[in-house]
């Protein structure tokens, strides 16, 4: 049931703005799902920050919430900037 809900949430997050990575000639890959893990994909730090904020907002509408101890995320990228999860 969780996967169905998170899939619907991600469709709402990506409906109007495509902020994923280029996939093929014209496609975009927005996220990867595996079991209860979700990996957001983006080509730019600002796009990732916005996507994460939109995800938290849409997840809240569906009754999901992030854990309080989750403050920020660091990915493997050259700039080593933190993506903050607010909400």
C-alpha positions, -999 to +999 in steps of 0.1 A: +000+000+000+029+024+008+043+020-027+009+029-043+007+060-021+043+071-027+039+065-065+008+088-065+027+114-044+056+114-069+033+118-098+019+149-082+055+162-075+066+157-111+033+165-129+041+201-139+079+203-137+104+178-149+135+181-128+151+146-132+181+134-151+182+130-189+172+095-199+175+087-235+169+113-261+138+130-248+129+112-215+136+123-179+141+099-149+128+116-118+132+089-091+140+053-084+119+031-061+130+000-043+110-016-015+104+013+009+133+034-004+130+064-027+159+079-045+153+114-060+173+123-091+181+157-104+209+174-124+211+206-103+212+213-065+184+239-067+162+215-086+168+188-060+160+212-031+128+223-048+118+187-056+124+176-020+103+205-007+075+196-031+078+159-020+074+168+017+044+190+009+026+164-013+035+135+012+019+156+040-013+159+020-013+121+017-009+116+054+029+108+053+055+126+073+093+127+075+110+116+106+120+145+129+156+134+131+161+139+093+176+173+089+196+172+057+209+149+031+242+148+013+247+132-021+277+123-041+284+154-061+313+177-066+301+207-046+293+187-014+263+210-006+236+197+017+200+193+006+177+203+035+144+186+043+121+212+058+085+205+068 
